[in-house]
């Protein structure tokens, strides 16, 4: 697991709009989908600090880390170490 001092970068879709299938909506828990949407909104191509995200969306850092790991494994976001 990455350390707490990492930043997230949203990977923009290749097209301007992407249709989300019903399978994605029903397969993933609402919190995960909501966090992903909030990351997209907050990021807009900028790097985000995990602590900032946690406070902004009012989710514990532990829960946020689990969602971030899942989103990273699925290729929706990337993490980059920071100093």
TORKOL-4160 file (C-alpha; in steps of 0.2 Angstrom, whole numbers, padded with zeros to 4 digits, m for minus):
83
<pt num="1" X="0000" Y="0000" Z="0000"/>
<pt num="2" X="0006" Y="0017" Z="m0004"/>
<pt num="3" X="0011" Y="0029" Z="0010"/>
<pt num="4" X="0000" Y="0043" Z="0016"/>
<pt num="5" X="0010" Y="0056" Z="0006"/>
<pt num="6" X="0004" Y="0052" Z="m0011"/>
<pt num="7" X="m0006" Y="0062" Z="m0024"/>
<pt num="8" X="m0019" Y="0056" Z="m0036"/>
<pt num="9" X="m0021" Y="0061" Z="m0054"/>
<pt num="10" X="m0038" Y="0058" Z="m0063"/>
<pt num="11" X="m0036" Y="0050" Z="m0080"/>
<pt num="12" X="m0048" Y="0059" Z="m0092"/>
<pt num="13" X="m0058" Y="0049" Z="m0104"/>
<pt num="14" X="m0053" Y="0049" Z="m0122"/>
<pt num="15" X="m0070" Y="0056" Z="m0127"/>
<pt num="16" X="m0079" Y="0071" Z="m0120"/>
<pt num="17" X="m0093" Y="0060" Z="m0114"/>
<pt num="18" X="m0093" Y="0042" Z="m0108"/>
<pt num="19" X="m0109" Y="0032" Z="m0106"/>
<pt num="20" X="m0109" Y="0022" Z="m0090"/>
<pt num="21" X="m0117" Y="0005" Z="m0091"/>
<pt num="22" X="m0130" Y="0000" Z="m0079"/>
<pt num="23" X="m0118" Y="m0014" Z="m0074"/>
<pt num="24" X="m0106" Y="m0002" Z="m0067"/>
<pt num="25" X="m0119" Y="0007" Z="m0057"/>
<pt num="26" X="m0126" Y="m0009" Z="m0050"/>
<pt num="27" X="m0109" Y="m0018" Z="m0048"/>
<pt num="28" X="m0100" Y="m0004" Z="m0038"/>
<pt num="29" X="m0106" Y="0002" Z="m0021"/>
<pt num="30" X="m0113" Y="0020" Z="m0021"/>
<pt num="31" X="m0099" Y="0027" Z="m0010"/>
<pt num="32" X="m0086" Y="0021" Z="m0023"/>
<pt num="33" X="m0095" Y="0029" Z="m0038"/>
<pt num="34" X="m0098" Y="0045" Z="m0027"/>
<pt num="35" X="m0080" Y="0046" Z="m0022"/>
<pt num="36" X="m0074" Y="0044" Z="m0040"/>
<pt num="37" X="m0086" Y="0057" Z="m0046"/>
<pt num="38" X="m0080" Y="0069" Z="m0033"/>
<pt num="39" X="m0062" Y="0066" Z="m0038"/>
<pt num="40" X="m0066" Y="0070" Z="m0056"/>
<pt num="41" X="m0075" Y="0086" Z="m0050"/>
<pt num="42" X="m0061" Y="0092" Z="m0038"/>
<pt num="43" X="m0046" Y="0086" Z="m0049"/>
<pt num="44" X="m0049" Y="0093" Z="m0067"/>
<pt num="45" X="m0031" Y="0087" Z="m0071"/>
<pt num="46" X="m0024" Y="0093" Z="m0055"/>
<pt num="47" X="m0015" Y="0083" Z="m0042"/>
<pt num="48" X="m0025" Y="0080" Z="m0025"/>
<pt num="49" X="m0018" Y="0077" Z="m0008"/>
<pt num="50" X="m0027" Y="0062" Z="0001"/>
<pt num="51" X="m0029" Y="0072" Z="0017"/>
<pt num="52" X="m0038" Y="0086" Z="0007"/>
<pt num="53" X="m0049" Y="0074" Z="m0002"/>
<pt num="54" X="m0054" Y="0065" Z="0015"/>
<pt num="55" X="m0059" Y="0081" Z="0023"/>
<pt num="56" X="m0068" Y="0088" Z="0008"/>
<pt num="57" X="m0079" Y="0073" Z="0005"/>
<pt num="58" X="m0080" Y="0069" Z="0024"/>
<pt num="59" X="m0074" Y="0051" Z="0022"/>
<pt num="60" X="m0061" Y="0043" Z="0033"/>
<pt num="61" X="m0044" Y="0041" Z="0026"/>
<pt num="62" X="m0044" Y="0023" Z="0029"/>
<pt num="63" X="m0060" Y="0021" Z="0019"/>
<pt num="64" X="m0054" Y="0033" Z="0006"/>
<pt num="65" X="m0038" Y="0023" Z="0004"/>
<pt num="66" X="m0047" Y="0007" Z="0000"/>
<pt num="67" X="m0058" Y="0015" Z="m0013"/>
<pt num="68" X="m0042" Y="0023" Z="m0021"/>
<pt num="69" X="m0033" Y="0007" Z="m0022"/>
<pt num="70" X="m0048" Y="m0001" Z="m0030"/>
<pt num="71" X="m0050" Y="0013" Z="m0043"/>
<pt num="72" X="m0031" Y="0013" Z="m0046"/>
<pt num="73" X="m0032" Y="m0006" Z="m0049"/>
<pt num="74" X="m0046" Y="m0003" Z="m0062"/>
<pt num="75" X="m0036" Y="0010" Z="m0071"/>
<pt num="76" X="m0048" Y="0025" Z="m0067"/>
<pt num="77" X="m0034" Y="0035" Z="m0057"/>
<pt num="78" X="m0015" Y="0035" Z="m0055"/>
<pt num="79" X="m0005" Y="0038" Z="m0039"/>
<pt num="80" X="0011" Y="0047" Z="m0039"/>
<pt num="81" X="0023" Y="0048" Z="m0024"/>
<pt num="82" X="0027" Y="0066" Z="m0018"/>
<pt num="83" X="0039" Y="0073" Z="m0006"/>
